[in-house]
């Protein structure tokens, strides 16, 4: 069941319930009022006829007043018909248009000895008639010397056709069925149309999404320009596709660069092997060639390991084994690693912080980043120039700055130095060996340590690389 159908079905069911309840209550209420009004009018007519009767102890007298006689003189279908029946079923008076069935019924009730105690009630109505009667009886009838208008008892019968009211009720019933039904059908059609229209962008987006091939990172979803939730969905999805495209292109570049970097040492390896195999060689020559092959294989191994590290996601790169590192204690131990370096004399290690400043990191990873920054500083600066390593605190972060006075990095290149395989033109032209992976790995490690790596450099003057890591809470 589609969303449009589901929403429409729910809405229409709710609307149907409301309409049925409303129409039912409306019908019952109006019908009640009509029937009540009809009854009141008929009773009113009966009572005004009864008012023309005078009840004495010895007899009841029929003394019609003007208005009672006028009642029922018309011929309209709504007109009240009446008849007054005296002793022995004799008709005392009747309205002009009263039917023979009503007269027969009136005579029957007047003559019915078993109903003598019944002073008023309703008679079995012939056809569409409502018939009421009232009986007035003299308490101690004295039959001697009776006038013409004096009786033992009188039965007054008033009748009125229900045809008009029934027709009205039928029209009302038709109205409370037809109008809500029409409203419901209109709402159903309109709801479906509106629902389909509102969700059309979703269908368009899903159609496009289905048609986008796996390798197609350029297509985008048709986000509606409606400034609503659907537009937001389309835009969010397109932003996701943008990110996917960037990641995919980065990955593709990375794979191409990796293949390229691996090809160089492999070419050297194969070249060396081919040259050695061209003719028999002395043991020294073989040893020399094997030495070259070993260096190349070493480089290959380093590249492969670096690639392996970079191919992991950031979460995987978060190596376990973090421990508190008190920087003031770490630096003297770390300096030991460089004691045999040819440029050790030019290196200046400095602590500019409280003795308690602590970070949390796996020491091996921290060392690896700083190793990389110092070896770059040494590699890209001339011998004899100073290299400074300053450990300090900046706000809530520890900052380890590695500064050289080397060739520097142009501002365009600074944005790219952390990309895998990036090597500046000046470094390549100067024939400085490198893979372009060191800073990419260092930046990845910095991120894994919840920190970051920053570069500030001026071409021809030198560079400062800064590793920033949050201080541990209690430091
Ligand atoms: P590699 O040193 O193997 O080329 P890196 O990722 O360590 O790779 O460095 C990337 C590039 O950034 C280098 O090729 C070089 O152009 C530039 N670079 C890095 N460190 C420095 C530095 N201290 N001074 C000048 N350029 C640098």
Boltz pocket constraint, residues with backbone or C-beta under 6 A from the ligand:
constraints:
  - pocket:
      binder: B
      contacts: [[A, 372], [A, 373], [A, 376], [A, 377], [A, 380], [A, 404], [A, 406], [A, 407], [A, 408], [A, 409], [A, 417], [A, 419], [A, 422], [A, 423], [A, 424], [A, 425], [A, 427], [A, 432], [A, 433], [A, 434], [A, 435], [A, 436], [A, 437], [A, 438], [A, 439], [A, 440], [A, 463]]
      max_distance: 6.0
